[in-house]
Amino acid sequence: MNISVEALKQIDWTFRNVKAKEGIHGLHSYPAMMAPPVARRLIEMLSQPDATVLDPFCGSGTVVVEALRLGRSAIGFDINPLALLIAEVKANPLPPKTLWDAFEQVQMALKDITKVEPPRFANIDYWFKPQVQRQLAKLKSAIDTLQDEPSRKFCLVVFSRVVREASNTRPNEFKLFRLPPEKLQHHDPDVFALFRERFAECAAIMGEWWQCVGGKLPKPRLEKHDARKPLPVEPESVDLVLTSPPYGDARTTVAYGQFSRLSLQWLGLWKEDLDKLGLGGQIRPLQVALPSLKEAMKAISLKDPERTREVQAFYADLRDCLLNIASVVKVGGYAVFVVANRKVKGIKLPTDEAIVEMLPEFTHIVSLPRQIPNKRMPSRTSPSNVPGQTDETMLEENIVILQKVKSTPYHEPNSEQFRLLEKRKRYRVGV
Ligand SMILES: C[S@@+](CC[C@H](N)C(=O)[O-])C[C@H]1O[C@@H](n2cnc3c(N)ncnc32)[C@H](O)[C@@H]1O
């Protein structure tokens, strides 16, 4: 499929007046969500109706859902079970009657349940008042009585919103910060009332979505998978990869794990610290020289050699992911990365250029800049990693479009791809 670069350039990819959380994407917030119109236009322009679209860092499923809406087959991977739950619920439209029947059943179950022990996880008393813990435990048990799995999962997404709102965390923050003492004193949320309100909101969103797609969507494939490991997808079978990978390590950029932790703990899905598992979570060298990063790395190492090692670890992990992604794209297919170039120690890292260099079987079609007007992401991050010291690093991002022009030599025993794939089969990432 050939595309017109001119047509791509003519679009204002910022989509200034469009809400980032439009329609079904407003069901549950998630950090650094892709703007739905960006996903939609790219899928329309870069794939045919019978195409398979893959997002290996699918988060809350913006790409997966938009691909399904456009009739494509969709595959999404992520390491975060909360992200996968949200994506699954968004991809499975339910009619209002089913939702409200489930609500009634939960209300009935709540009447019967007398006392449930809250889960025991570290710091539960720090993040939840005793009364809130009791109410959340009862609500979770009531939801778990639902036999219909799609309805139960919908209720769990609503429950996750309630967990966050009823906790002692500051509202509108992705990271976990406790309410200041004067606010905490008066913080007395009614979990059941919150559930009723959020349920009504989410049911309205889902009802509209159900109507919009005529009650059905194709089923996606959504799985927990670490993109550093070979992807469980047929080689050269995907027409379009559209994804927005993490911008840097979770410690100093977007902490998806911290955002999700309390919900995951209440849902019984918390297994390990996702931020340590994310890209760059463990120090390792970058084995290849990337000319695009050379100057920036040198400048960072002069300021702080330890930070250079962390940055290298991030790019080493990103490169593993890219090699895996490259091998599943069809020759002639596209890989599109929506990335922001973050700063470390005040020095900008050209991740968009590094991605192009890391994918030798692809030709670079174009990189399209866009402003980040209302994406839920911290526009100020902590590149120095000193609390309180922030920098504006995320106000612009690039849509990097590449086309695969030759087959990946992953099956040729002497190729680097073959050796890396073999090595990574033994390299346990811990998911
Ligand atoms: C920028 S977000 C994607 C947001 C998504 N486009 C959306 O609209 O919700 C990046 C995602 O990468 C995931 N992630 C981080 N490291 C990963 C890894 N090694 N393998 C797969 N997913 C990973 C994070 O959990 C996060 O959901």
The ligand as a Gaussian input file, in Angstrom:
#p B3LYP/6-31G(d) Opt

LIG

0 1
 C        2.687000       5.662000      26.164000
 S        1.903000       4.318000      26.984000
 C        0.776000       3.753000      25.790000
 C       -0.554000       4.447000      25.901000
 C       -1.545000       3.966000      24.875000
 N       -1.158000       4.346000      23.533000
 C       -2.949000       4.489000      25.194000
 O       -3.517000       5.206000      24.356000
 O       -3.438000       4.226000      26.294000
 C        3.160000       3.094000      27.008000
 C        2.724000       1.726000      27.541000
 O        3.854000       0.855000      27.458000
 C        3.712000      -0.109000      28.475000
 N        5.007000      -0.776000      28.636000
 C        6.121000      -0.351000      29.296000
 N        7.127000      -1.247000      29.170000
 C        6.627000      -2.267000      28.412000
 C        7.179000      -3.489000      27.917000
 N        8.425000      -3.834000      28.205000
 N        6.393000      -4.296000      27.158000
 C        5.109000      -3.941000      26.860000
 N        4.532000      -2.817000      27.320000
 C        5.277000      -1.985000      28.072000
 C        3.224000       0.696000      29.672000
 O        2.591000      -0.141000      30.613000
 C        2.267000       1.681000      29.000000
 O        0.951000       1.202000      29.044000

